[in-house]
């Protein structure tokens, strides 16, 4: 499946799958730091724990917490019913972000739990191979690694999830006691985690319960709404409360409209979520807008050929965070988000190769008019 599509696709979420498969619960080369967004500071691993994070965060380690599953997808992309071969990869919103951050030259850590099974070992090895620290990922002898199966189609990709009772669903607030978090610059969470189980929801709620001024690290939160994971009528309130407590919040305009009002525009989302220090609203394949202390900043998304859209939202978040952590302004951070998202759109897995460093630097340095011509 190939279609002309913009790189900053806020609709990188999979379509909600039909309730057909038994047990299915709805719920992939490092680039040097581009000079246009500054130079990353040295990792803070050897520093003493901080009592309050500086703002905006610059340099340091990013810790991403959440479930990652083994993933099966037809290769080449076509419907499951007619495909002859399946490709095995890994898929998880938070590990996707960690892998892209590592590709962009930042120090990234992934914390989660996996089953003590072949899928779990495959997932751990794949994330580690992307230069992400997986040393704190737990191995659960009693619960399995989650599994998803992608079903590409002409109207989008449906995803069948087999994750009920998975190892990661048993994660809880104690994850936040990990010593590695004491020197982190940023903790990244998504709205998938609180939907997995009561203990997972307690993890996210505890992380966001501390006022921003008292946190030892900044917290980013991607709404990442998965309709089939939530009991009817519960997602809108919970995700709103969590998203409004983060320092940095990402949300697709389409999911905001689905959750909080069909007539919302980017400015309306900001009115609903006034507390994040930075709010990034992704308007499908058209543009992304960042709201901070100054005027809002909108950057159009360059066009790219789409092979499979799942994972592009995670890639965008990683690119934006990488730009921010390097001390960049909002415009280059949004551009780096779009550039990184394009790499996910071009592959069937969630993690695709980035352009070479020279290409990234050239794109970040384009004039406003030259960048707009790419849209």
C-alpha positions as CSV (number, residue, x, y, z in Angstrom):
1,X,0.0,0.0,0.0
2,X,1.5,3.3,-1.0
3,X,0.0,6.7,-1.0
4,X,1.3,10.3,-1.0
5,X,1.1,11.4,2.6
6,X,2.6,14.1,4.8
7,X,5.4,13.1,7.2
8,X,4.1,14.6,10.3
9,X,1.1,12.3,10.4
10,X,-0.8,12.8,13.6
11,X,-3.0,9.8,12.6
12,X,-0.2,7.3,13.1
13,X,-2.4,5.4,15.5
14,X,-3.8,2.1,14.2
15,X,-7.5,1.9,13.5
16,X,-9.6,0.2,16.1
17,X,-9.8,-3.5,15.3
18,X,-13.1,-5.4,15.1
19,X,-13.7,-7.8,18.0
20,X,-13.0,-10.9,16.0
21,X,-9.9,-12.7,17.2
22,X,-10.3,-14.6,20.5
23,X,-8.3,-12.9,23.2
24,X,-7.7,-9.9,21.0
25,X,-7.7,-6.6,22.9
26,X,-7.5,-3.4,20.9
27,X,-5.7,-1.3,22.4
28,X,10.5,-0.1,14.4
29,X,22.2,4.2,12.0
30,X,22.7,6.8,14.5
31,X,22.5,10.4,13.2
32,X,24.9,13.0,14.5
33,X,23.4,16.0,16.3
34,X,22.3,18.5,13.7
35,X,24.0,21.8,14.4
36,X,20.7,23.7,13.6
37,X,19.3,22.5,16.9
38,X,22.3,22.9,19.1
39,X,24.7,20.4,20.7
40,X,23.5,18.0,23.4
41,X,24.9,18.4,26.8
42,X,26.8,15.6,28.4
43,X,24.7,12.8,30.0
44,X,23.9,13.4,33.6
45,X,24.4,9.8,34.8
46,X,27.2,10.7,37.2
47,X,25.4,13.7,38.8
48,X,23.7,13.9,42.1
49,X,19.9,13.5,42.1
50,X,18.2,16.8,41.5
51,X,15.3,18.2,43.6
52,X,13.7,20.1,40.8
53,X,14.2,19.9,37.0
54,X,15.4,22.9,35.0
55,X,13.1,24.1,32.3
56,X,13.3,23.6,29.4
57,X,15.2,20.3,29.7
58,X,18.6,20.3,27.9
59,X,20.7,17.3,27.4
60,X,20.7,14.3,29.8
61,X,19.0,11.0,29.6
62,X,15.4,10.3,28.5
63,X,13.6,7.4,30.3
64,X,10.7,5.9,28.4
65,X,8.3,3.6,30.3
66,X,5.7,1.3,28.7
67,X,4.8,-2.0,27.0
68,X,6.5,-3.3,23.9
69,X,5.2,-6.3,22.0
70,X,6.3,-8.7,19.3
71,X,4.7,-7.6,16.1
72,X,3.7,-9.6,13.0
73,X,2.9,-7.9,9.7
74,X,2.4,-9.1,6.1
75,X,5.5,-8.7,3.9
76,X,5.0,-7.1,1.4
77,X,2.1,-5.1,3.0
78,X,-1.3,-6.6,2.1
79,X,-4.3,-8.0,3.8
80,X,-3.7,-10.8,6.3
81,X,-6.2,-12.9,4.6
82,X,-4.2,-13.0,1.3
83,X,-0.6,-12.4,2.5
84,X,1.8,-15.3,2.1
85,X,4.5,-14.3,4.6
86,X,4.7,-12.4,7.9
87,X,7.6,-10.3,9.1
88,X,8.5,-10.3,12.8
89,X,9.5,-7.1,14.4
90,X,8.8,-5.2,17.7
91,X,6.2,-2.5,18.4
92,X,5.7,-0.3,21.4
93,X,5.1,3.5,21.6
94,X,7.6,4.2,24.3
95,X,10.4,2.0,23.0
96,X,9.8,3.5,19.6
97,X,10.5,6.9,21.1
98,X,13.6,5.6,22.9
99,X,15.0,4.0,19.7
100,X,14.6,7.1,17.6
101,X,16.1,9.2,20.4
102,X,19.1,6.9,20.4
103,X,19.2,7.2,16.6
104,X,19.4,11.0,17.0
105,X,22.3,10.7,19.3
106,X,20.6,11.1,22.7
107,X,21.0,8.9,25.8
108,X,17.8,6.8,25.9
109,X,16.5,4.3,28.5
110,X,13.6,1.9,28.2
111,X,11.9,0.5,31.3
112,X,9.2,-2.2,31.0
113,X,8.6,-5.9,31.6
114,X,8.7,-8.8,29.2
115,X,7.7,-12.5,29.4
116,X,10.5,-15.0,29.9
117,X,9.8,-16.3,26.4
118,X,11.3,-16.2,22.9
119,X,9.2,-13.1,22.0
120,X,10.5,-11.3,25.1
121,X,14.1,-12.1,24.3
122,X,13.5,-10.9,20.7
123,X,12.0,-7.6,21.9
124,X,14.8,-7.0,24.4
125,X,17.5,-7.7,21.8
126,X,15.9,-5.5,19.2
127,X,15.5,-2.5,21.4
128,X,19.1,-3.0,22.8
129,X,20.4,-3.2,19.3
130,X,19.2,0.4,18.7
131,X,21.6,1.6,21.5
132,X,18.8,1.9,24.1
133,X,19.6,1.0,27.7
134,X,17.4,-2.0,28.5
135,X,19.2,-3.1,31.7
136,X,16.2,-2.3,33.9
137,X,13.6,-4.3,31.9
138,X,12.1,-7.0,34.0
139,X,11.7,-10.6,32.9
140,X,8.5,-12.2,34.2
141,X,8.4,-16.0,34.4
142,X,4.6,-16.1,34.9
143,X,3.3,-13.7,32.3
144,X,3.8,-13.6,28.5
145,X,5.1,-11.0,26.2
146,X,2.3,-9.2,24.3
147,X,1.8,-9.8,20.6
148,X,0.2,-7.7,17.9
149,X,-0.7,-8.5,14.3
150,X,-1.0,-5.8,11.6
151,X,-3.6,-6.1,8.9
152,X,-3.0,-3.4,6.2
153,X,-6.0,-2.4,4.1
154,X,-7.0,0.3,1.6
155,X,-8.5,2.5,4.4
156,X,-5.7,2.0,6.9
157,X,-4.1,-0.6,9.1
158,X,-6.1,-2.6,11.6
159,X,-4.1,-4.0,14.5
160,X,-5.1,-7.1,16.4
161,X,-3.7,-7.2,19.9
162,X,-3.0,-10.2,22.1
163,X,-1.8,-8.5,25.3
164,X,-4.3,-9.3,28.1
165,X,-2.4,-10.5,31.1
166,X,0.9,-9.6,29.6
167,X,4.1,-9.0,31.7
168,X,3.9,-5.3,31.1
169,X,0.3,-5.1,32.3
170,X,1.7,-5.9,35.8
171,X,3.9,-2.8,35.9
172,X,3.1,-0.5,38.8
173,X,4.2,2.7,40.5
174,X,7.4,1.1,41.9
175,X,8.9,1.5,38.4
176,X,9.4,5.2,39.4
177,X,11.7,4.1,42.2
178,X,14.3,3.0,39.6
179,X,17.6,4.6,40.6
180,X,18.1,5.5,36.9
181,X,15.3,8.0,37.1
182,X,17.2,10.1,39.6
183,X,19.4,11.7,37.0
184,X,17.0,11.6,34.1
185,X,16.3,14.9,32.2
186,X,13.0,13.6,30.9
187,X,10.4,10.8,31.6
188,X,8.3,9.9,28.6
189,X,4.9,8.2,29.1
190,X,1.9,7.6,26.8
191,X,-1.9,7.2,27.2
192,X,-1.6,3.5,26.3
193,X,-0.1,2.6,29.7
194,X,-2.9,3.8,32.0
195,X,-5.4,1.7,29.9
196,X,-3.5,-1.6,30.4
197,X,-4.4,-2.3,34.0
198,X,-5.1,-0.5,37.4
199,X,-1.5,-0.8,38.4
200,X,-0.3,0.7,35.1
201,X,-2.7,3.6,35.6
202,X,-1.4,4.1,39.1
203,X,2.1,4.3,37.7
204,X,1.2,7.2,35.4
205,X,-0.9,8.9,37.9
206,X,1.9,8.8,40.5
207,X,4.4,10.2,38.0
208,X,2.1,13.1,37.2
209,X,0.9,13.8,40.7
210,X,4.0,15.8,41.6
211,X,3.7,19.5,40.6
212,X,6.0,20.4,37.7
213,X,8.0,22.8,39.9
214,X,8.9,20.0,42.2
215,X,9.7,17.2,39.7
216,X,13.3,16.0,39.5
217,X,12.8,15.6,35.7
218,X,10.4,16.9,33.1
219,X,7.6,14.6,31.9
220,X,6.3,14.3,28.4
221,X,3.0,12.6,27.7
222,X,1.7,11.4,24.3
223,X,-2.1,11.0,24.5
224,X,-1.9,8.0,22.1
225,X,-5.6,7.2,22.4
226,X,-6.4,3.5,21.7
227,X,-10.2,3.3,21.8
228,X,-10.5,-0.4,22.2
229,X,-8.4,-0.4,25.4
230,X,-10.8,1.8,27.3
231,X,-14.3,0.9,28.6
232,X,-16.9,3.1,26.9
233,X,-17.0,6.6,28.2
234,X,-13.8,6.5,30.4
235,X,-11.0,7.6,28.1
236,X,-11.9,11.3,27.6
237,X,-11.8,12.2,31.3
238,X,-8.8,10.2,32.3
239,X,-6.7,11.2,29.3
240,X,-7.6,14.8,29.7
241,X,-6.6,14.8,33.4
242,X,-3.2,13.1,32.6
243,X,-2.4,15.2,29.6
244,X,-3.0,18.4,31.4
245,X,-0.5,17.5,34.1
246,X,2.5,16.9,31.9
247,X,5.2,19.4,31.1
248,X,5.1,18.4,27.4
249,X,2.0,17.0,25.9
250,X,1.5,15.5,22.4
251,X,-1.9,15.0,20.9
252,X,-3.3,14.4,17.4
253,X,-6.0,16.8,16.4
254,X,-8.1,13.9,15.2
255,X,-7.9,12.1,18.6
256,X,-8.6,15.3,20.5
257,X,-11.7,15.8,18.4
258,X,-12.7,12.2,19.0
259,X,-12.1,12.5,22.8
260,X,-13.2,16.1,23.6
261,X,-15.2,17.7,20.8
262,X,-15.6,17.3,17.0
263,X,-15.3,21.0,16.4
264,X,-12.0,21.5,18.1
265,X,-9.1,23.2,16.3
266,X,-5.5,23.4,17.6
267,X,-6.3,26.6,19.6
268,X,-9.3,24.9,21.1
269,X,-7.1,22.0,22.3
270,X,-4.8,24.5,24.0
271,X,-7.8,26.0,25.9
272,X,-8.7,22.5,27.1
273,X,-5.1,21.7,28.0
274,X,-3.7,25.0,29.4
275,X,-1.3,23.7,31.9
276,X,1.5,21.9,29.9
277,X,4.5,24.1,29.4
278,X,4.6,22.8,25.8
279,X,1.6,21.4,23.9
280,X,2.1,19.9,20.5
281,X,-1.0,19.4,18.4
282,X,-0.5,17.3,15.2
283,X,-3.0,18.0,12.5
284,X,-2.9,14.8,10.6
285,X,-0.6,14.9,7.6
286,X,-0.8,18.7,7.3
287,X,1.1,20.4,10.1
288,X,2.0,20.4,13.8
289,X,1.6,23.4,16.1
290,X,3.5,24.0,19.3
291,X,2.1,26.1,22.1
292,X,4.5,27.4,24.7
293,X,5.1,30.6,26.6
294,X,5.4,32.7,23.5
295,X,3.3,32.8,20.3
296,X,2.2,29.5,18.8
297,X,4.4,28.0,16.2
298,X,3.1,26.0,13.2
299,X,5.3,24.0,10.9
300,X,3.8,22.2,7.8
301,X,4.6,18.6,7.2
302,X,6.6,17.7,4.1
303,X,5.1,15.1,1.9
304,X,6.4,11.5,1.7
305,X,5.3,8.2,0.4
306,X,3.5,6.1,3.0
307,X,4.1,2.4,3.2
308,X,2.6,1.9,6.7
309,X,1.6,4.7,9.1
310,X,1.7,3.0,12.5
311,X,4.6,4.4,14.6
312,X,4.9,7.8,12.9
313,X,3.4,9.6,15.9
314,X,6.0,8.1,18.2
315,X,8.8,9.0,15.7
316,X,7.5,12.6,15.6
317,X,7.5,12.8,19.4
318,X,11.1,11.6,19.5
319,X,12.3,14.1,16.9
320,X,10.6,17.0,18.7
321,X,12.0,15.9,22.0
322,X,15.5,15.5,20.5
323,X,15.3,19.0,19.1
324,X,14.2,20.4,22.4
325,X,16.8,18.6,24.5
326,X,19.5,20.0,22.3
327,X,18.4,23.5,23.2
328,X,16.6,24.1,20.0
329,X,13.8,26.5,19.3
330,X,10.3,25.3,18.5
331,X,10.5,25.6,14.7
332,X,13.6,23.3,14.3
333,X,12.2,20.9,16.9
334,X,8.9,20.6,15.0
335,X,10.9,20.1,11.7
336,X,13.0,17.4,13.3
337,X,9.7,15.8,14.4
338,X,8.4,15.7,10.9
339,X,11.7,14.4,9.5
340,X,11.8,11.6,12.0
341,X,8.1,10.7,11.4
342,X,8.8,10.3,7.7
343,X,11.2,7.5,8.5
344,X,8.5,5.5,10.2
345,X,6.0,6.1,7.4
346,X,8.3,4.5,4.8
347,X,8.6,1.1,6.4
348,X,6.2,-1.7,7.5
349,X,7.8,-1.8,11.0
350,X,7.6,1.0,13.6
351,X,11.2,1.9,13.4
352,X,12.7,3.0,10.1
353,X,16.2,4.4,9.1
354,X,16.7,8.2,9.4
355,X,18.2,10.3,6.6
356,X,21.9,10.8,6.9
357,X,23.1,13.6,9.2
358,X,24.0,15.9,6.3
359,X,20.5,15.6,4.9
360,X,18.9,16.2,8.3
361,X,21.1,19.3,8.9
362,X,20.2,20.6,5.4
363,X,16.5,20.2,6.0
364,X,16.6,21.9,9.4
365,X,18.5,24.8,7.9
366,X,16.0,25.5,5.1
367,X,14.3,28.9,4.9
368,X,10.7,29.0,5.8
369,X,9.7,29.3,2.2
370,X,11.9,26.4,1.1
371,X,10.5,24.2,3.9
372,X,6.9,25.1,2.9
373,X,7.6,24.1,-0.7
374,X,8.2,20.5,0.6
375,X,4.6,20.3,1.9
